[in-house]
Amino acid sequence: MTQTPDERDVETRAELLPEEQAAGSESPQAQAEAILEESLERTEDPEGTRHDSTQTPG
């Protein structure tokens, strides 16, 4: 079961960098949450996610 990212982590990651602000984002909060959820999944199950993600080492 995948954990839900910590709300403070989501809020911090949702703060856009200047280049991200220039590109625009409809929902930085939702994007940050999705990225953190995927990261947690790869951390919790590296073997199971290795095939689906280039971010999982090995």
ChimeraX attribute file (.defattr): number of C-alpha atoms within 10 A of each C-alpha:
attribute: neighborCount
match mode: 1-to-1
recipient: residues
	/A:1	6
	/A:2	13
	/A:3	11
	/A:4	13
	/A:5	17
	/A:6	11
	/A:7	11
	/A:8	9
	/A:9	12
	/A:10	20
	/A:11	14
	/A:12	11
	/A:13	17
	/A:14	17
	/A:15	13
	/A:16	16
	/A:17	10
	/A:18	9
	/A:19	8
	/A:20	11
	/A:21	11
	/A:22	9
	/A:23	9
	/A:24	11
	/A:25	13
	/A:26	7
	/A:27	9
	/A:28	18
	/A:29	17
	/A:30	14
	/A:31	15
	/A:32	19
	/A:33	20
	/A:34	15
	/A:35	14
	/A:36	19
	/A:37	18
	/A:38	18
	/A:39	15
	/A:40	16
	/A:41	17
	/A:42	20
	/A:43	13
	/A:44	14
	/A:45	13
	/A:46	16
	/A:47	13
	/A:48	12
	/A:49	17
	/A:50	14
	/A:51	11
	/A:52	10
	/A:53	12
	/A:54	9
	/A:55	13
	/A:56	16
	/A:57	10
	/A:58	8
